[in-house]
Amino acid sequence: MEKLLEIMPLLYLDLGAIIIFCTFLVFLRKRSEKIKKRCLYGICCINLLFLIINDFYLYQDGANLLTLMPLQLCNIAVFLVPTAIILNKRPILDFVFYISAPGALGALIVPSSDFLGSTFSLKTISFFTFHFGIAAITFLLVGWGMYKPALTIKKAFKLSIGIFALAIVMHLLNLGLEKEFHVEANYFFTIIKYSAPRNPLFQLFSKIIPYNLFYLLPLLLVVYAYMLIIYGLSRLKLKCIK
């Protein structure tokens, strides 16, 4: 109950962000693709700005520069999203939609304790803004018809293998940075002792699978559930059109 009360103030930010998102979605729906892309690029710039601001606050709080490289999933997405828009390549768009977007939303639904208790501080707002921006751009692409999800079992398998392979690379990097530079690197949150104390979801997973990296496997089930919801909504839309 105490944890819930800590998260509740973030609903003010959620509500404001949803209103802004719906405004963009509705009022720019009939505008040209050129204008829509300008809007998306503008949000991308805002995401980058607030990522830098957030890292600045984390550095002020004592984080080592080696732990602030843009290698977390959502930090990567800040650069990957505009790349996906520019190149318009389906594999990149699929990764952004099925992996980056739910990852960003998950970070907002179950935020780290670092961002609780100070809802309207610039540190929390910057964290909230670029995470919501990642998801907002992705769903605007869908809402404006600039990207149409087309999920298959093969694609779901490739995406899950890809994200876990990336997590393995980041885990090895974490171990290397800790061994060589004695810093608490935790890219992709693969180290339980750094993740669990700050996030109740990671704490729960670590009790189920008490092994670094592998304790994140239940997250794949969350991703699959998200994929099934998207697939179901897509099928429902097709039936309604028919």
Rosetta constraint file for C-alpha pairs under 8 A:
AtomPair CA 1 CA 5 HARMONIC 6.30 0.50
AtomPair CA 2 CA 6 HARMONIC 6.39 0.50
AtomPair CA 3 CA 7 HARMONIC 6.44 0.50
AtomPair CA 4 CA 8 HARMONIC 6.10 0.50
AtomPair CA 5 CA 9 HARMONIC 7.55 0.50
AtomPair CA 6 CA 116 HARMONIC 6.12 0.50
AtomPair CA 6 CA 117 HARMONIC 6.20 0.50
AtomPair CA 7 CA 11 HARMONIC 7.62 0.50
AtomPair CA 7 CA 111 HARMONIC 7.92 0.50
AtomPair CA 7 CA 116 HARMONIC 6.58 0.50
AtomPair CA 9 CA 13 HARMONIC 7.76 0.50
AtomPair CA 9 CA 119 HARMONIC 6.36 0.50
AtomPair CA 10 CA 14 HARMONIC 6.30 0.50
AtomPair CA 10 CA 119 HARMONIC 6.18 0.50
AtomPair CA 11 CA 15 HARMONIC 5.96 0.50
AtomPair CA 12 CA 16 HARMONIC 6.32 0.50
AtomPair CA 13 CA 17 HARMONIC 6.05 0.50
AtomPair CA 13 CA 128 HARMONIC 7.77 0.50
AtomPair CA 14 CA 18 HARMONIC 6.10 0.50
AtomPair CA 15 CA 19 HARMONIC 6.27 0.50
AtomPair CA 16 CA 20 HARMONIC 6.36 0.50
AtomPair CA 17 CA 21 HARMONIC 6.08 0.50
AtomPair CA 17 CA 132 HARMONIC 7.50 0.50
AtomPair CA 18 CA 22 HARMONIC 6.10 0.50
AtomPair CA 19 CA 23 HARMONIC 6.16 0.50
AtomPair CA 20 CA 24 HARMONIC 6.35 0.50
AtomPair CA 21 CA 25 HARMONIC 6.13 0.50
AtomPair CA 21 CA 136 HARMONIC 6.58 0.50
AtomPair CA 22 CA 26 HARMONIC 6.04 0.50
AtomPair CA 23 CA 27 HARMONIC 5.88 0.50
AtomPair CA 24 CA 28 HARMONIC 5.69 0.50
AtomPair CA 24 CA 29 HARMONIC 7.81 0.50
AtomPair CA 25 CA 29 HARMONIC 5.88 0.50
AtomPair CA 25 CA 140 HARMONIC 6.32 0.50
AtomPair CA 25 CA 143 HARMONIC 6.78 0.50
AtomPair CA 25 CA 144 HARMONIC 7.24 0.50
AtomPair CA 28 CA 36 HARMONIC 6.81 0.50
AtomPair CA 29 CA 144 HARMONIC 5.92 0.50
AtomPair CA 31 CA 35 HARMONIC 6.45 0.50
AtomPair CA 31 CA 36 HARMONIC 6.83 0.50
AtomPair CA 32 CA 36 HARMONIC 6.42 0.50
AtomPair CA 33 CA 37 HARMONIC 6.05 0.50
AtomPair CA 34 CA 38 HARMONIC 6.32 0.50
AtomPair CA 35 CA 39 HARMONIC 6.32 0.50
AtomPair CA 36 CA 40 HARMONIC 6.31 0.50
AtomPair CA 37 CA 41 HARMONIC 6.05 0.50
AtomPair CA 37 CA 85 HARMONIC 7.92 0.50
AtomPair CA 38 CA 42 HARMONIC 6.09 0.50
AtomPair CA 39 CA 43 HARMONIC 6.42 0.50
AtomPair CA 40 CA 44 HARMONIC 6.24 0.50
AtomPair CA 40 CA 137 HARMONIC 6.20 0.50
AtomPair CA 41 CA 45 HARMONIC 6.26 0.50
AtomPair CA 41 CA 82 HARMONIC 6.76 0.50
AtomPair CA 42 CA 46 HARMONIC 6.37 0.50
AtomPair CA 43 CA 47 HARMONIC 6.11 0.50
AtomPair CA 43 CA 133 HARMONIC 6.52 0.50
AtomPair CA 43 CA 137 HARMONIC 7.38 0.50
AtomPair CA 44 CA 48 HARMONIC 6.32 0.50
AtomPair CA 44 CA 78 HARMONIC 6.88 0.50
AtomPair CA 44 CA 81 HARMONIC 7.56 0.50
AtomPair CA 44 CA 82 HARMONIC 6.43 0.50
AtomPair CA 44 CA 133 HARMONIC 7.43 0.50
AtomPair CA 44 CA 134 HARMONIC 7.93 0.50
AtomPair CA 45 CA 49 HARMONIC 6.20 0.50
AtomPair CA 46 CA 50 HARMONIC 6.19 0.50
AtomPair CA 46 CA 130 HARMONIC 7.25 0.50
AtomPair CA 47 CA 51 HARMONIC 6.04 0.50
AtomPair CA 47 CA 78 HARMONIC 6.32 0.50
AtomPair CA 47 CA 129 HARMONIC 6.79 0.50
AtomPair CA 47 CA 130 HARMONIC 4.30 0.50
AtomPair CA 47 CA 131 HARMONIC 7.73 0.50
AtomPair CA 47 CA 133 HARMONIC 6.17 0.50
AtomPair CA 47 CA 134 HARMONIC 7.49 0.50
AtomPair CA 48 CA 52 HARMONIC 6.31 0.50
AtomPair CA 48 CA 78 HARMONIC 6.28 0.50
AtomPair CA 48 CA 79 HARMONIC 7.90 0.50
AtomPair CA 48 CA 130 HARMONIC 7.25 0.50
AtomPair CA 49 CA 53 HARMONIC 6.34 0.50
AtomPair CA 50 CA 54 HARMONIC 5.93 0.50
AtomPair CA 50 CA 126 HARMONIC 4.76 0.50
AtomPair CA 50 CA 127 HARMONIC 7.05 0.50
AtomPair CA 50 CA 129 HARMONIC 6.79 0.50
AtomPair CA 50 CA 130 HARMONIC 5.98 0.50
AtomPair CA 51 CA 55 HARMONIC 6.17 0.50
AtomPair CA 51 CA 75 HARMONIC 7.36 0.50
AtomPair CA 51 CA 126 HARMONIC 6.65 0.50
AtomPair CA 51 CA 127 HARMONIC 6.99 0.50
AtomPair CA 51 CA 130 HARMONIC 6.25 0.50
AtomPair CA 52 CA 56 HARMONIC 6.16 0.50
AtomPair CA 53 CA 57 HARMONIC 6.47 0.50
AtomPair CA 53 CA 123 HARMONIC 7.34 0.50
AtomPair CA 53 CA 126 HARMONIC 6.43 0.50
AtomPair CA 54 CA 58 HARMONIC 6.29 0.50
AtomPair CA 54 CA 122 HARMONIC 7.94 0.50
AtomPair CA 54 CA 123 HARMONIC 5.53 0.50
AtomPair CA 54 CA 124 HARMONIC 7.82 0.50
AtomPair CA 54 CA 126 HARMONIC 5.44 0.50
AtomPair CA 54 CA 127 HARMONIC 5.91 0.50
AtomPair CA 55 CA 59 HARMONIC 6.03 0.50
AtomPair CA 55 CA 68 HARMONIC 6.50 0.50
AtomPair CA 56 CA 60 HARMONIC 6.21 0.50
AtomPair CA 57 CA 61 HARMONIC 6.20 0.50
AtomPair CA 57 CA 123 HARMONIC 6.03 0.50
AtomPair CA 58 CA 62 HARMONIC 6.60 0.50
AtomPair CA 58 CA 63 HARMONIC 5.65 0.50
AtomPair CA 59 CA 63 HARMONIC 4.59 0.50
AtomPair CA 59 CA 64 HARMONIC 6.59 0.50
AtomPair CA 59 CA 65 HARMONIC 7.08 0.50
AtomPair CA 59 CA 68 HARMONIC 7.84 0.50
AtomPair CA 63 CA 67 HARMONIC 6.71 0.50
AtomPair CA 63 CA 68 HARMONIC 7.32 0.50
AtomPair CA 64 CA 68 HARMONIC 6.83 0.50
AtomPair CA 64 CA 183 HARMONIC 7.00 0.50
AtomPair CA 65 CA 69 HARMONIC 6.99 0.50
AtomPair CA 66 CA 177 HARMONIC 7.85 0.50
AtomPair CA 66 CA 183 HARMONIC 7.57 0.50
AtomPair CA 66 CA 185 HARMONIC 7.32 0.50
AtomPair CA 67 CA 183 HARMONIC 7.52 0.50
AtomPair CA 67 CA 184 HARMONIC 7.22 0.50
AtomPair CA 67 CA 185 HARMONIC 5.13 0.50
AtomPair CA 67 CA 186 HARMONIC 7.19 0.50
AtomPair CA 67 CA 187 HARMONIC 7.52 0.50
AtomPair CA 70 CA 75 HARMONIC 4.97 0.50
AtomPair CA 70 CA 76 HARMONIC 5.86 0.50
AtomPair CA 71 CA 75 HARMONIC 5.98 0.50
AtomPair CA 71 CA 76 HARMONIC 5.66 0.50
AtomPair CA 71 CA 170 HARMONIC 7.98 0.50
AtomPair CA 71 CA 187 HARMONIC 6.28 0.50
AtomPair CA 71 CA 188 HARMONIC 7.71 0.50
AtomPair CA 72 CA 76 HARMONIC 6.07 0.50
AtomPair CA 72 CA 187 HARMONIC 5.31 0.50
AtomPair CA 72 CA 188 HARMONIC 5.32 0.50
AtomPair CA 73 CA 77 HARMONIC 6.27 0.50
AtomPair CA 73 CA 100 HARMONIC 6.78 0.50
AtomPair CA 73 CA 103 HARMONIC 7.34 0.50
AtomPair CA 73 CA 188 HARMONIC 6.36 0.50
AtomPair CA 74 CA 78 HARMONIC 6.48 0.50
AtomPair CA 74 CA 100 HARMONIC 6.43 0.50
AtomPair CA 74 CA 103 HARMONIC 6.95 0.50
AtomPair CA 74 CA 104 HARMONIC 5.97 0.50
AtomPair CA 74 CA 131 HARMONIC 6.78 0.50
AtomPair CA 74 CA 134 HARMONIC 7.72 0.50
AtomPair CA 75 CA 79 HARMONIC 7.35 0.50
AtomPair CA 76 CA 80 HARMONIC 6.02 0.50
AtomPair CA 77 CA 81 HARMONIC 5.56 0.50
AtomPair CA 77 CA 96 HARMONIC 7.07 0.50
AtomPair CA 77 CA 100 HARMONIC 6.11 0.50
AtomPair CA 77 CA 134 HARMONIC 6.86 0.50
AtomPair CA 78 CA 82 HARMONIC 7.44 0.50
AtomPair CA 78 CA 130 HARMONIC 7.52 0.50
AtomPair CA 78 CA 134 HARMONIC 6.71 0.50
AtomPair CA 79 CA 83 HARMONIC 6.48 0.50
AtomPair CA 80 CA 84 HARMONIC 6.07 0.50
AtomPair CA 80 CA 92 HARMONIC 7.73 0.50
AtomPair CA 80 CA 96 HARMONIC 7.38 0.50
AtomPair CA 81 CA 85 HARMONIC 6.40 0.50
AtomPair CA 81 CA 93 HARMONIC 7.79 0.50
AtomPair CA 81 CA 96 HARMONIC 6.52 0.50
AtomPair CA 81 CA 134 HARMONIC 7.19 0.50
AtomPair CA 81 CA 137 HARMONIC 7.84 0.50
AtomPair CA 81 CA 138 HARMONIC 7.80 0.50
AtomPair CA 82 CA 86 HARMONIC 6.12 0.50
AtomPair CA 83 CA 87 HARMONIC 5.98 0.50
AtomPair CA 83 CA 88 HARMONIC 7.94 0.50
AtomPair CA 84 CA 88 HARMONIC 5.34 0.50
AtomPair CA 84 CA 89 HARMONIC 6.28 0.50
AtomPair CA 84 CA 92 HARMONIC 5.54 0.50
AtomPair CA 84 CA 93 HARMONIC 5.50 0.50
AtomPair CA 84 CA 96 HARMONIC 7.76 0.50
AtomPair CA 85 CA 93 HARMONIC 7.78 0.50
AtomPair CA 88 CA 92 HARMONIC 7.81 0.50
AtomPair CA 88 CA 93 HARMONIC 7.11 0.50
AtomPair CA 89 CA 93 HARMONIC 6.25 0.50
AtomPair CA 90 CA 94 HARMONIC 5.81 0.50
AtomPair CA 91 CA 95 HARMONIC 6.26 0.50
AtomPair CA 92 CA 96 HARMONIC 6.22 0.50
AtomPair CA 93 CA 97 HARMONIC 6.05 0.50
AtomPair CA 93 CA 147 HARMONIC 7.67 0.50
AtomPair CA 94 CA 98 HARMONIC 5.82 0.50
AtomPair CA 94 CA 99 HARMONIC 7.82 0.50
AtomPair CA 94 CA 149 HARMONIC 7.38 0.50
AtomPair CA 95 CA 99 HARMONIC 5.28 0.50
AtomPair CA 95 CA 100 HARMONIC 6.54 0.50
AtomPair CA 95 CA 159 HARMONIC 6.78 0.50
AtomPair CA 96 CA 100 HARMONIC 4.63 0.50
AtomPair CA 96 CA 101 HARMONIC 6.07 0.50
AtomPair CA 96 CA 138 HARMONIC 7.04 0.50
AtomPair CA 97 CA 101 HARMONIC 5.38 0.50
AtomPair CA 97 CA 102 HARMONIC 7.63 0.50
AtomPair CA 97 CA 138 HARMONIC 5.92 0.50
AtomPair CA 97 CA 139 HARMONIC 7.84 0.50
AtomPair CA 98 CA 102 HARMONIC 6.66 0.50
AtomPair CA 98 CA 159 HARMONIC 7.95 0.50
AtomPair CA 98 CA 223 HARMONIC 7.40 0.50
AtomPair CA 98 CA 226 HARMONIC 7.77 0.50
AtomPair CA 98 CA 227 HARMONIC 6.80 0.50
AtomPair CA 99 CA 103 HARMONIC 6.06 0.50
AtomPair CA 99 CA 159 HARMONIC 7.67 0.50
AtomPair CA 99 CA 163 HARMONIC 7.80 0.50
AtomPair CA 99 CA 223 HARMONIC 7.22 0.50
AtomPair CA 100 CA 104 HARMONIC 6.11 0.50
AtomPair CA 100 CA 134 HARMONIC 7.46 0.50
AtomPair CA 100 CA 135 HARMONIC 7.59 0.50
AtomPair CA 101 CA 105 HARMONIC 6.27 0.50
AtomPair CA 101 CA 134 HARMONIC 6.22 0.50
AtomPair CA 101 CA 135 HARMONIC 4.54 0.50
AtomPair CA 101 CA 138 HARMONIC 6.65 0.50
AtomPair CA 102 CA 106 HARMONIC 5.90 0.50
AtomPair CA 102 CA 135 HARMONIC 7.32 0.50
AtomPair CA 102 CA 223 HARMONIC 7.27 0.50
AtomPair CA 102 CA 226 HARMONIC 7.46 0.50
AtomPair CA 103 CA 107 HARMONIC 6.33 0.50
AtomPair CA 104 CA 108 HARMONIC 6.60 0.50
AtomPair CA 104 CA 131 HARMONIC 5.04 0.50
AtomPair CA 104 CA 132 HARMONIC 6.70 0.50
AtomPair CA 104 CA 134 HARMONIC 6.67 0.50
AtomPair CA 104 CA 135 HARMONIC 6.36 0.50
AtomPair CA 105 CA 109 HARMONIC 6.16 0.50
AtomPair CA 105 CA 131 HARMONIC 7.01 0.50
AtomPair CA 105 CA 132 HARMONIC 6.83 0.50
AtomPair CA 105 CA 135 HARMONIC 6.70 0.50
AtomPair CA 106 CA 110 HARMONIC 5.99 0.50
AtomPair CA 106 CA 111 HARMONIC 7.68 0.50
AtomPair CA 107 CA 111 HARMONIC 5.02 0.50
AtomPair CA 107 CA 112 HARMONIC 7.54 0.50
AtomPair CA 107 CA 131 HARMONIC 7.42 0.50
AtomPair CA 108 CA 128 HARMONIC 6.78 0.50
AtomPair CA 108 CA 131 HARMONIC 7.19 0.50
AtomPair CA 108 CA 132 HARMONIC 7.63 0.50
AtomPair CA 110 CA 199 HARMONIC 7.16 0.50
AtomPair CA 110 CA 200 HARMONIC 7.58 0.50
AtomPair CA 110 CA 201 HARMONIC 7.07 0.50
AtomPair CA 111 CA 115 HARMONIC 6.72 0.50
AtomPair CA 111 CA 116 HARMONIC 7.54 0.50
AtomPair CA 111 CA 199 HARMONIC 6.83 0.50
AtomPair CA 112 CA 116 HARMONIC 7.22 0.50
AtomPair CA 112 CA 198 HARMONIC 5.34 0.50
AtomPair CA 112 CA 199 HARMONIC 5.06 0.50
AtomPair CA 113 CA 198 HARMONIC 5.06 0.50
AtomPair CA 113 CA 199 HARMONIC 6.32 0.50
AtomPair CA 114 CA 198 HARMONIC 7.17 0.50
AtomPair CA 115 CA 119 HARMONIC 7.29 0.50
AtomPair CA 115 CA 123 HARMONIC 7.42 0.50
AtomPair CA 115 CA 124 HARMONIC 5.26 0.50
AtomPair CA 115 CA 127 HARMONIC 7.85 0.50
AtomPair CA 116 CA 124 HARMONIC 7.73 0.50
AtomPair CA 118 CA 124 HARMONIC 6.74 0.50
AtomPair CA 119 CA 124 HARMONIC 5.94 0.50
AtomPair CA 119 CA 125 HARMONIC 7.16 0.50
AtomPair CA 120 CA 124 HARMONIC 6.55 0.50
AtomPair CA 120 CA 125 HARMONIC 6.25 0.50
AtomPair CA 121 CA 125 HARMONIC 6.18 0.50
AtomPair CA 122 CA 126 HARMONIC 5.77 0.50
AtomPair CA 123 CA 127 HARMONIC 6.36 0.50
AtomPair CA 124 CA 128 HARMONIC 6.08 0.50
AtomPair CA 125 CA 129 HARMONIC 5.87 0.50
AtomPair CA 126 CA 130 HARMONIC 6.43 0.50
AtomPair CA 127 CA 131 HARMONIC 6.34 0.50
AtomPair CA 128 CA 132 HARMONIC 5.97 0.50
AtomPair CA 129 CA 133 HARMONIC 5.86 0.50
AtomPair CA 130 CA 134 HARMONIC 6.24 0.50
AtomPair CA 131 CA 135 HARMONIC 6.84 0.50
AtomPair CA 132 CA 136 HARMONIC 5.95 0.50
AtomPair CA 133 CA 137 HARMONIC 6.04 0.50
AtomPair CA 134 CA 138 HARMONIC 6.46 0.50
AtomPair CA 135 CA 139 HARMONIC 6.23 0.50
AtomPair CA 136 CA 140 HARMONIC 5.96 0.50
AtomPair CA 137 CA 141 HARMONIC 6.20 0.50
AtomPair CA 138 CA 142 HARMONIC 6.72 0.50
AtomPair CA 139 CA 143 HARMONIC 5.98 0.50
AtomPair CA 140 CA 144 HARMONIC 5.83 0.50
AtomPair CA 141 CA 145 HARMONIC 6.19 0.50
AtomPair CA 141 CA 146 HARMONIC 4.94 0.50
AtomPair CA 141 CA 147 HARMONIC 5.44 0.50
AtomPair CA 142 CA 146 HARMONIC 5.92 0.50
AtomPair CA 142 CA 147 HARMONIC 5.00 0.50
AtomPair CA 142 CA 148 HARMONIC 5.94 0.50
AtomPair CA 142 CA 149 HARMONIC 7.62 0.50
AtomPair CA 149 CA 230 HARMONIC 7.94 0.50
AtomPair CA 149 CA 234 HARMONIC 7.74 0.50
AtomPair CA 150 CA 231 HARMONIC 7.83 0.50
AtomPair CA 151 CA 155 HARMONIC 6.37 0.50
AtomPair CA 151 CA 156 HARMONIC 6.91 0.50
AtomPair CA 151 CA 227 HARMONIC 7.57 0.50
AtomPair CA 151 CA 231 HARMONIC 6.49 0.50
AtomPair CA 152 CA 156 HARMONIC 6.20 0.50
AtomPair CA 153 CA 157 HARMONIC 6.14 0.50
AtomPair CA 154 CA 158 HARMONIC 6.23 0.50
AtomPair CA 155 CA 159 HARMONIC 6.12 0.50
AtomPair CA 156 CA 160 HARMONIC 6.19 0.50
AtomPair CA 156 CA 224 HARMONIC 7.70 0.50
AtomPair CA 156 CA 227 HARMONIC 7.80 0.50
AtomPair CA 157 CA 161 HARMONIC 6.12 0.50
AtomPair CA 158 CA 162 HARMONIC 5.93 0.50
AtomPair CA 159 CA 163 HARMONIC 6.18 0.50
AtomPair CA 160 CA 164 HARMONIC 6.20 0.50
AtomPair CA 160 CA 220 HARMONIC 6.88 0.50
AtomPair CA 161 CA 165 HARMONIC 6.01 0.50
AtomPair CA 162 CA 166 HARMONIC 6.21 0.50
AtomPair CA 163 CA 167 HARMONIC 6.18 0.50
AtomPair CA 164 CA 168 HARMONIC 6.28 0.50
AtomPair CA 165 CA 169 HARMONIC 6.48 0.50
AtomPair CA 166 CA 170 HARMONIC 6.32 0.50
AtomPair CA 167 CA 171 HARMONIC 6.04 0.50
AtomPair CA 167 CA 188 HARMONIC 6.13 0.50
AtomPair CA 167 CA 190 HARMONIC 7.35 0.50
AtomPair CA 167 CA 213 HARMONIC 7.51 0.50
AtomPair CA 168 CA 172 HARMONIC 6.28 0.50
AtomPair CA 168 CA 213 HARMONIC 7.35 0.50
AtomPair CA 169 CA 173 HARMONIC 6.30 0.50
AtomPair CA 170 CA 174 HARMONIC 6.10 0.50
AtomPair CA 170 CA 187 HARMONIC 5.79 0.50
AtomPair CA 170 CA 188 HARMONIC 6.49 0.50
AtomPair CA 170 CA 190 HARMONIC 7.80 0.50
AtomPair CA 171 CA 175 HARMONIC 6.28 0.50
AtomPair CA 171 CA 186 HARMONIC 7.62 0.50
AtomPair CA 171 CA 187 HARMONIC 7.01 0.50
AtomPair CA 171 CA 188 HARMONIC 7.50 0.50
AtomPair CA 171 CA 190 HARMONIC 5.79 0.50
AtomPair CA 171 CA 191 HARMONIC 7.65 0.50
AtomPair CA 171 CA 213 HARMONIC 6.82 0.50
AtomPair CA 172 CA 176 HARMONIC 6.12 0.50
AtomPair CA 173 CA 177 HARMONIC 6.09 0.50
AtomPair CA 173 CA 187 HARMONIC 7.98 0.50
AtomPair CA 174 CA 178 HARMONIC 6.16 0.50
AtomPair CA 174 CA 184 HARMONIC 7.78 0.50
AtomPair CA 174 CA 185 HARMONIC 5.02 0.50
AtomPair CA 174 CA 186 HARMONIC 5.74 0.50
AtomPair CA 174 CA 187 HARMONIC 6.49 0.50
AtomPair CA 175 CA 179 HARMONIC 6.10 0.50
AtomPair CA 175 CA 185 HARMONIC 7.73 0.50
AtomPair CA 176 CA 180 HARMONIC 5.97 0.50
AtomPair CA 177 CA 181 HARMONIC 5.35 0.50
AtomPair CA 177 CA 182 HARMONIC 6.57 0.50
AtomPair CA 177 CA 183 HARMONIC 6.26 0.50
AtomPair CA 177 CA 184 HARMONIC 7.87 0.50
AtomPair CA 177 CA 185 HARMONIC 6.45 0.50
AtomPair CA 178 CA 182 HARMONIC 4.34 0.50
AtomPair CA 178 CA 183 HARMONIC 4.90 0.50
AtomPair CA 178 CA 184 HARMONIC 6.09 0.50
AtomPair CA 178 CA 185 HARMONIC 6.44 0.50
AtomPair CA 184 CA 194 HARMONIC 7.48 0.50
AtomPair CA 186 CA 190 HARMONIC 6.13 0.50
AtomPair CA 186 CA 191 HARMONIC 5.93 0.50
AtomPair CA 186 CA 194 HARMONIC 6.91 0.50
AtomPair CA 186 CA 195 HARMONIC 7.73 0.50
AtomPair CA 189 CA 194 HARMONIC 7.61 0.50
AtomPair CA 189 CA 195 HARMONIC 5.86 0.50
AtomPair CA 189 CA 213 HARMONIC 7.84 0.50
AtomPair CA 190 CA 195 HARMONIC 7.60 0.50
AtomPair CA 190 CA 212 HARMONIC 5.69 0.50
AtomPair CA 190 CA 213 HARMONIC 4.38 0.50
AtomPair CA 190 CA 214 HARMONIC 7.89 0.50
AtomPair CA 190 CA 215 HARMONIC 7.93 0.50
AtomPair CA 190 CA 216 HARMONIC 7.26 0.50
AtomPair CA 191 CA 195 HARMONIC 6.23 0.50
AtomPair CA 191 CA 212 HARMONIC 5.17 0.50
AtomPair CA 191 CA 213 HARMONIC 6.49 0.50
AtomPair CA 192 CA 196 HARMONIC 5.51 0.50
AtomPair CA 192 CA 202 HARMONIC 7.53 0.50
AtomPair CA 192 CA 203 HARMONIC 7.88 0.50
AtomPair CA 192 CA 206 HARMONIC 6.65 0.50
AtomPair CA 192 CA 210 HARMONIC 7.95 0.50
AtomPair CA 192 CA 211 HARMONIC 7.46 0.50
AtomPair CA 192 CA 212 HARMONIC 5.60 0.50
AtomPair CA 192 CA 213 HARMONIC 7.83 0.50
AtomPair CA 192 CA 215 HARMONIC 7.91 0.50
AtomPair CA 193 CA 197 HARMONIC 7.03 0.50
AtomPair CA 194 CA 198 HARMONIC 7.41 0.50
AtomPair CA 195 CA 199 HARMONIC 6.30 0.50
AtomPair CA 195 CA 202 HARMONIC 6.22 0.50
AtomPair CA 195 CA 203 HARMONIC 7.42 0.50
AtomPair CA 196 CA 200 HARMONIC 6.58 0.50
AtomPair CA 196 CA 201 HARMONIC 7.61 0.50
AtomPair CA 196 CA 202 HARMONIC 4.88 0.50
AtomPair CA 196 CA 203 HARMONIC 4.10 0.50
AtomPair CA 196 CA 204 HARMONIC 7.84 0.50
AtomPair CA 196 CA 206 HARMONIC 7.07 0.50
AtomPair CA 197 CA 203 HARMONIC 6.70 0.50
AtomPair CA 199 CA 203 HARMONIC 6.25 0.50
AtomPair CA 200 CA 204 HARMONIC 6.17 0.50
AtomPair CA 201 CA 205 HARMONIC 6.32 0.50
AtomPair CA 202 CA 206 HARMONIC 6.04 0.50
AtomPair CA 202 CA 215 HARMONIC 7.99 0.50
AtomPair CA 202 CA 216 HARMONIC 7.68 0.50
AtomPair CA 203 CA 207 HARMONIC 6.54 0.50
AtomPair CA 204 CA 208 HARMONIC 6.69 0.50
AtomPair CA 205 CA 209 HARMONIC 6.12 0.50
AtomPair CA 205 CA 210 HARMONIC 7.74 0.50
AtomPair CA 205 CA 215 HARMONIC 5.65 0.50
AtomPair CA 205 CA 216 HARMONIC 6.76 0.50
AtomPair CA 205 CA 218 HARMONIC 7.05 0.50
AtomPair CA 206 CA 210 HARMONIC 4.68 0.50
AtomPair CA 206 CA 211 HARMONIC 6.99 0.50
AtomPair CA 206 CA 215 HARMONIC 5.40 0.50
AtomPair CA 208 CA 215 HARMONIC 7.26 0.50
AtomPair CA 209 CA 214 HARMONIC 6.84 0.50
AtomPair CA 209 CA 215 HARMONIC 4.72 0.50
AtomPair CA 210 CA 215 HARMONIC 6.16 0.50
AtomPair CA 211 CA 215 HARMONIC 5.60 0.50
AtomPair CA 213 CA 217 HARMONIC 7.87 0.50
AtomPair CA 216 CA 220 HARMONIC 7.76 0.50
AtomPair CA 217 CA 221 HARMONIC 7.60 0.50
AtomPair CA 218 CA 222 HARMONIC 6.92 0.50
AtomPair CA 219 CA 223 HARMONIC 6.33 0.50
AtomPair CA 220 CA 224 HARMONIC 6.10 0.50
AtomPair CA 221 CA 225 HARMONIC 6.12 0.50
AtomPair CA 222 CA 226 HARMONIC 6.27 0.50
AtomPair CA 223 CA 227 HARMONIC 6.19 0.50
AtomPair CA 224 CA 228 HARMONIC 6.15 0.50
AtomPair CA 225 CA 229 HARMONIC 6.27 0.50
AtomPair CA 226 CA 230 HARMONIC 6.28 0.50
AtomPair CA 227 CA 231 HARMONIC 6.02 0.50
AtomPair CA 228 CA 232 HARMONIC 5.95 0.50
AtomPair CA 229 CA 233 HARMONIC 6.16 0.50
AtomPair CA 230 CA 234 HARMONIC 6.09 0.50
AtomPair CA 231 CA 235 HARMONIC 6.23 0.50
AtomPair CA 232 CA 236 HARMONIC 6.13 0.50
AtomPair CA 233 CA 237 HARMONIC 6.12 0.50
AtomPair CA 234 CA 238 HARMONIC 6.34 0.50
AtomPair CA 235 CA 239 HARMONIC 6.31 0.50
AtomPair CA 236 CA 240 HARMONIC 6.24 0.50
AtomPair CA 237 CA 241 HARMONIC 6.24 0.50
AtomPair CA 238 CA 242 HARMONIC 6.30 0.50
